[in-house]
Amino acid sequence: MNFILWLIVGGIVGWIASMIMRTNPQQGIFLNIVVGVVGALLAGWFISPLLGIGTINQSNFSLPSVLVSLVGAIILLAIVNLFRRGRPR
């Protein structure tokens, strides 16, 4: 049951991050889940030690953990956008 909740919260975090970064039309539900989970993983490595707050990947489903995961997802999308701009369209 925890796995399903993790996927749902990861999808919501990825969707909110894609709305903030204006990449929502390019992404589907699967990519939103991936962005949310991988963004939480990045936040767990870099942001959590600084703030002392866990992420959704650590089975910590609280508001601060969702916000830290959201920041990680936004950072992930910003990095992806930086690399996409360098490619010719």
PyMOL commands that set and color helices and strands:
alter all, ss='L'
color gray80, all
select helices_A, chain A and resi 2-20+24-26+29-46+48-51+56-58+63-85
alter helices_A, ss='H'
color red, helices_A
deselect
rebuild
show_as cartoon
